[in-house]
Amino acid sequence: MPESETIWIIGASDGIGAALARAWAARGARLILSARSAGRLKALVASLGPTHRTLPLDISERDSVERAAATIGALGPLDRVVHLAALYDPGKIADLAPETAASIVSTNLTGSFHIAQIAPPLLRKGGQLALCGSVAGYFGLPQGQIYSATKAGVINLTESLRAELAGQIDVRLISPGFVDTRLTRRNDFAMPALMTPEAAARTIIAGLNGRRFEVHFPRRLTIGLKLLRILPYWAALPLTRRLVK
């Protein structure tokens, strides 16, 4: 795809999304940046230049996403949509407030469903739609709680969408490991193979410009978790039990 493309990044106000925006802007892309935080988006666009625009939305609210899509539809077809917005609250399942769990589900999983339905008509033929799963969705790990479950759902959703839209648009899955962001700093454990948002952004761009369905990183972490996923439960579950605090 050309570097002078038009890209809609959802979840662009911080972390990987903001790093992606900076990296793509440096390559000449025209960006539409969305998140709930209008102030952060405005500051980011001010640093990137006047060719980019902000479009605040709440991914968990269908009406909010549809209004944003109507605005984008009037601008012409997109080359890519990259959906990264997510909520995260580490801890054990028993300690998670039901209201927090509902918010995580509505943002991470239902929000991805909204984009899976609403974004494809905004793309040019052969354009790209990337949804963000996580290595946390590969297998149910201790303290993964509802976040891991939603990311497993996003992985499944993206796999289904890839089959349904084959020959129409290029559906991709992004599965990050640990990236140093505002959300992961809430973890109270040492995060293996921790990456910076800038390194994550470079890896994502290279992966989305390649041919593989899934962009997963860093591989020294993801390969091990992929192997865990294919083990039979009698072998995998005793391994994960050792991680319980």
Beta strands, then each sheet from edge to edge (+ up, - down):
strand 1: 6-10
strand 2: 30-34
strand 3: 53-54
strand 4: 78-83
strand 5: 123-132
strand 6: 170-176
strand 7: 214-217
sheet 1: 3+ 2+ 1+ 4+ 5+ 6+ 7+
end
